[in-house]
Amino acid sequence: MLPVTLYVPFYNASRTIEKVIKGILELEPKPERVILINDGSKEELPFRNDKYPIEIIRHPVNQGLARARNTALNNCLSEYIASLDSDVIPEKNWLGILFSKIDKSDKIAGSGGYLKEVNLESMADRWRAKHRMQHWGNCEILNPGFLAGANTLFKTSVLKKIGGYNEELRTNSEDVDISRRIMKEGFDLIYTPDAEALHLRKDNIISILRMDFAWSLLSYKEDGKYRSIKDLLRLNYLKTRHLMHLDYIDKDYSFLIIDIILGIYTFYKDIGVYSSNSDNSESAGYSVR
């Protein structure tokens, strides 16, 4: 058994959560503690609270993904803290591999694994797997851009030292933000494709649009891309052209319609952010996780 608390933030994910819990209980080696953070879900858990040897902490109302992560962190007594999204099933050796990477150096504060897409039947799911994959490929990388929050392991002391997750980032980009702050403190992060987890997410075109806009909002603000409507138009044109170019070269012609719709939708949403808040401080609305 490893000195790890493993938690799962849960919000309206009754379709997948029991599969995730079963996957966690099959891990070898096992974490010493498993916590389910029920973030004010409108959906009930599809199992009795005492069915599995896990702890359940419930928020009375939905408070966002970053707050759910901080609740887990504040209740963690273990040396290490791991997390899985509520639609991510770990392979049996997932935790052991992540632990072996993070435990070999005092300077390494976090490790993350490869997220493999399972549902590829719909055009939207295949588009997501190509353009919005949550991994860094088939090679181990020291200090990638960030560790995707869907499957990670961190040293608890480091997360607490930097103040935990930014709760203004309710549903997305909290993983990017905390990765950057960890590396800014002089610690390393490591990505390993050997630690594999299965992503059960299912998308349609509407959920793709919402997801992509929420993911891009933080970087747009940080890079000062909300300076003018002209800048937004140019940015979305270049983004759409890039996606269409990739899909045309790969002969993924069916993706072109999503590329075009996404460009129009993102520009429309960007105009809303630009018009409603001149200091660019609006946070993303709640999106499908």
Secondary structure per residue as TSV (DSSP state, phi and psi in degrees):
chain	resnum	aa	ss	phi	psi
A	1	M	-	360.0	136.1
A	2	L	E	-95.8	151.0
A	3	P	E	-77.0	62.9
A	4	V	E	-130.8	133.3
A	5	T	E	-97.8	124.4
A	6	L	E	-110.2	127.0
A	7	Y	E	-124.7	157.7
A	8	V	E	-131.5	115.7
A	9	P	E	-74.2	132.0
A	10	F	E	-124.0	124.9
A	11	Y	S	-149.4	110.7
A	12	N	S	50.9	50.1
A	13	A	-	-129.6	41.8
A	14	S	T	-65.7	-21.7
A	15	R	T	-67.0	-31.4
A	16	T	T	-117.9	-17.6
A	17	I	H	-61.9	-38.0
A	18	E	H	-67.6	-36.0
A	19	K	H	-63.2	-38.0
A	20	V	H	-65.6	-46.7
A	21	I	H	-60.3	-43.9
A	22	K	H	-61.5	-39.7
A	23	G	H	-63.7	-39.8
A	24	I	H	-63.6	-41.6
A	25	L	H	-70.3	-14.1
A	26	E	T	-94.8	0.4
A	27	L	-	-62.0	142.0
A	28	E	S	-138.4	117.3
A	29	P	S	-70.4	164.6
A	30	K	-	-96.4	154.9
A	31	P	E	-75.8	157.2
A	32	E	E	-79.5	-14.4
A	33	R	E	-154.0	140.3
A	34	V	E	-126.3	127.8
A	35	I	E	-125.0	133.5
A	36	L	E	-103.7	120.1
A	37	I	E	-96.8	102.6
A	38	N	E	-83.7	105.0
A	39	D	E	-88.0	61.1
A	40	G	S	61.3	37.8
A	41	S	-	-62.5	140.5
A	42	K	S	-79.4	-19.8
A	43	E	S	-93.6	139.8
A	44	E	-	-78.3	153.3
A	45	L	-	-64.2	141.8
A	46	P	S	-82.9	19.5
A	47	F	S	-151.6	159.3
A	48	R	-	-65.8	149.6
A	49	N	T	-61.1	-26.8
A	50	D	T	-100.2	10.9
A	51	K	S	-71.3	-35.6
A	52	Y	S	-121.1	152.3
A	53	P	S	-77.8	65.1
A	54	I	-	-132.2	161.6
A	55	E	E	-100.7	147.1
A	56	I	E	-124.0	124.1
A	57	I	E	-114.4	128.1
A	58	R	E	-116.3	130.2
A	59	H	E	-80.7	136.8
A	60	P	S	-64.3	-30.2
A	61	V	S	-137.2	162.0
A	62	N	-	-65.8	127.1
A	63	Q	-	-121.9	-0.8
A	64	G	-	101.1	158.2
A	65	L	H	-62.6	-43.3
A	66	A	H	-62.6	-40.6
A	67	R	H	-65.3	-39.4
A	68	A	H	-61.0	-40.5
A	69	R	H	-65.3	-39.9
A	70	N	H	-68.6	-33.6
A	71	T	H	-61.3	-43.5
A	72	A	H	-63.1	-44.0
A	73	L	H	-63.0	-41.2
A	74	N	H	-68.7	-22.5
A	75	N	T	-100.7	5.9
A	76	C	-	-89.4	125.8
A	77	L	-	-109.5	-0.5
A	78	S	S	-85.3	162.1
A	79	E	S	-70.2	-28.1
A	80	Y	E	-127.5	152.7
A	81	I	E	-133.1	126.0
A	82	A	E	-114.3	155.4
A	83	S	E	-142.1	147.5
A	84	L	E	-133.1	141.0
A	85	D	-	-69.1	162.5
A	86	S	T	-75.9	3.2
A	87	D	T	-126.9	28.8
A	88	V	E	-126.8	121.3
A	89	I	E	-104.0	123.8
A	90	P	E	-79.8	145.0
A	91	E	-	-68.5	159.9
A	92	K	T	-56.9	-34.7
A	93	N	T	-97.8	7.5
A	94	W	H	-54.5	-53.1
A	95	L	H	-67.9	-40.3
A	96	G	H	-60.7	-39.2
A	97	I	H	-69.2	-45.7
A	98	L	H	-60.2	-40.2
A	99	F	H	-65.3	-39.4
A	100	S	H	-64.3	-29.1
A	101	K	H	-77.8	-41.4
A	102	I	H	-80.5	-25.7
A	103	D	T	-83.2	-9.6
A	104	K	T	-85.7	-6.9
A	105	S	-	-150.5	137.4
A	106	D	T	-65.8	-24.2
A	107	K	T	-80.5	-23.2
A	108	I	E	-81.4	118.8
A	109	A	E	-102.5	-16.9
A	110	G	E	-156.4	152.4
A	111	S	E	-138.8	148.9
A	112	G	E	-140.5	156.0
A	113	G	E	-115.9	-172.6
A	114	Y	E	-88.7	126.8
A	115	L	E	-101.9	112.1
A	116	K	E	-96.4	125.6
A	117	E	E	-74.8	132.5
A	118	V	-	-100.0	-41.4
A	119	N	-	-94.4	108.6
A	120	L	-	-126.2	18.9
A	121	E	S	-72.7	-40.9
A	122	S	S	-89.2	158.1
A	123	M	H	-61.7	-39.0
A	124	A	H	-64.3	-41.1
A	125	D	H	-66.5	-39.7
A	126	R	H	-68.3	-37.4
A	127	W	H	-61.6	-45.9
A	128	R	H	-60.4	-43.6
A	129	A	H	-61.4	-32.4
A	130	K	H	-83.9	-47.9
A	131	H	H	-98.9	-18.7
A	132	R	S	-132.7	43.0
A	133	M	-	-67.7	147.5
A	134	Q	S	-107.7	57.2
A	135	H	S	-157.8	173.1
A	136	W	-	-117.1	25.2
A	137	G	-	96.7	-161.2
A	138	N	S	-100.7	8.3
A	139	C	S	-120.6	145.5
A	140	E	-	-68.1	138.7
A	141	I	E	-132.3	128.1
A	142	L	E	-88.6	126.0
A	143	N	S	58.0	63.4
A	144	P	-	-68.5	179.8
A	145	G	S	-56.1	-39.2
A	146	F	-	-169.1	168.1
A	147	L	-	-102.4	120.7
A	148	A	-	-62.4	131.8
A	149	G	T	-67.2	-9.2
A	150	A	T	-63.7	-30.6
A	151	N	E	-154.9	102.9
A	152	T	E	-142.8	164.0
A	153	L	E	-138.6	129.8
A	154	F	E	-129.3	159.0
A	155	K	E	-78.2	123.6
A	156	T	H	-58.1	-41.6
A	157	S	H	-61.3	-34.4
A	158	V	H	-70.9	-44.3
A	159	L	H	-61.1	-40.2
A	160	K	H	-70.6	-34.3
A	161	K	H	-62.6	-37.7
A	162	I	T	-91.6	4.3
A	163	G	T	92.4	13.6
A	164	G	S	73.9	-159.5
A	165	Y	-	-86.9	149.3
A	166	N	-	-77.8	109.3
A	167	E	T	-77.0	-5.2
A	168	E	T	-72.0	-21.1
A	169	L	S	-92.3	84.1
A	170	R	-	-64.5	-43.2
A	171	T	S	-126.9	-18.2
A	172	N	S	-148.2	159.7
A	173	S	S	74.2	-3.1
A	174	E	H	-64.0	-28.6
A	175	D	H	-73.2	-37.9
A	176	V	H	-64.2	-46.3
A	177	D	H	-62.1	-46.6
A	178	I	H	-72.4	-31.7
A	179	S	H	-62.3	-44.6
A	180	R	H	-63.1	-41.3
A	181	R	H	-69.2	-34.7
A	182	I	H	-64.0	-46.7
A	183	M	H	-68.8	-31.6
A	184	K	H	-64.6	-27.9
A	185	E	T	-78.9	-2.8
A	186	G	T	97.4	5.6
A	187	F	-	-91.1	161.2
A	188	D	E	-105.2	154.9
A	189	L	E	-121.7	151.4
A	190	I	E	-135.0	135.0
A	191	Y	E	-106.8	132.0
A	192	T	E	-131.8	124.3
A	193	P	E	-73.3	-10.6
A	194	D	E	-71.0	-24.8
A	195	A	E	-90.1	100.4
A	196	E	E	-107.6	141.5
A	197	A	E	-135.2	153.1
A	198	L	E	-103.2	129.3
A	199	H	E	-97.7	119.4
A	200	L	-	-95.6	6.5
A	201	R	-	-59.5	142.1
A	202	K	-	-123.3	133.9
A	203	D	-	-123.0	158.5
A	204	N	-	-125.1	-179.8
A	205	I	H	-62.4	-39.7
A	206	I	H	-61.8	-46.2
A	207	S	H	-68.7	-30.7
A	208	I	H	-63.0	-44.2
A	209	L	H	-61.5	-46.2
A	210	R	H	-65.2	-44.3
A	211	M	H	-61.0	-47.6
A	212	D	H	-65.2	-40.5
A	213	F	H	-65.1	-44.0
A	214	A	H	-62.5	-39.6
A	215	W	H	-66.0	-35.7
A	216	S	H	-84.7	-14.6
A	217	L	H	-61.7	-43.5
A	218	L	H	-61.7	-48.3
A	219	S	H	-66.7	-34.5
A	220	Y	H	-61.3	-44.4
A	221	K	H	-66.9	-45.7
A	222	E	H	-63.6	-35.5
A	223	D	T	-85.9	2.2
A	224	G	T	69.8	32.2
A	225	K	T	-86.9	3.0
A	226	Y	T	-100.9	31.0
A	227	R	S	-73.5	-35.8
A	228	S	-	-157.1	161.2
A	229	I	H	-63.6	-34.9
A	230	K	H	-61.8	-42.7
A	231	D	H	-62.1	-41.6
A	232	L	H	-64.8	-41.6
A	233	L	H	-62.6	-45.1
A	234	R	H	-63.9	-44.2
A	235	L	H	-60.4	-46.7
A	236	N	H	-70.0	-33.2
A	237	Y	H	-62.4	-47.3
A	238	L	H	-65.1	-40.0
A	239	K	H	-63.5	-44.7
A	240	T	H	-66.0	-42.5
A	241	R	H	-62.1	-39.5
A	242	H	H	-63.8	-46.3
A	243	L	H	-62.6	-44.3
A	244	M	H	-65.0	-37.3
A	245	H	H	-62.6	-45.6
A	246	L	H	-61.4	-44.1
A	247	D	H	-71.9	-32.4
A	248	Y	H	-68.0	-44.3
A	249	I	H	-61.5	-40.9
A	250	D	T	-82.6	0.1
A	251	K	T	61.8	29.0
A	252	D	-	-90.4	65.5
A	253	Y	G	-64.3	-29.0
A	254	S	G	-67.4	-20.9
A	255	F	G	-77.6	-15.8
A	256	L	H	-60.9	-35.0
A	257	I	H	-66.7	-38.0
A	258	I	H	-66.5	-41.6
A	259	D	H	-56.3	-46.0
A	260	I	H	-68.2	-48.4
A	261	I	H	-60.9	-39.6
A	262	L	H	-62.6	-41.5
A	263	G	H	-61.7	-43.3
A	264	I	H	-66.3	-46.6
A	265	Y	H	-62.7	-45.6
A	266	T	H	-63.8	-40.6
A	267	F	H	-63.0	-42.5
A	268	Y	H	-59.9	-45.7
A	269	K	H	-68.8	-38.1
A	270	D	H	-60.8	-41.1
A	271	I	H	-60.6	-38.4
A	272	G	H	-62.9	-44.1
A	273	V	H	-65.1	-45.6
A	274	Y	H	-61.2	-42.7
A	275	S	H	-76.5	-33.2
A	276	S	H	-83.8	-18.8
A	277	N	-	-149.3	102.9
A	278	S	T	-67.2	-21.4
A	279	D	T	-96.7	8.3
A	280	N	-	61.0	35.8
A	281	S	-	-101.8	3.4
A	282	E	-	-68.1	137.1
A	283	S	-	-95.1	162.9
A	284	A	-	-67.5	144.5
A	285	G	-	-73.3	168.8
A	286	Y	-	-66.4	132.4
A	287	S	-	-125.1	167.0
A	288	V	-	-65.7	130.7
A	289	R	-	-89.5	360.0
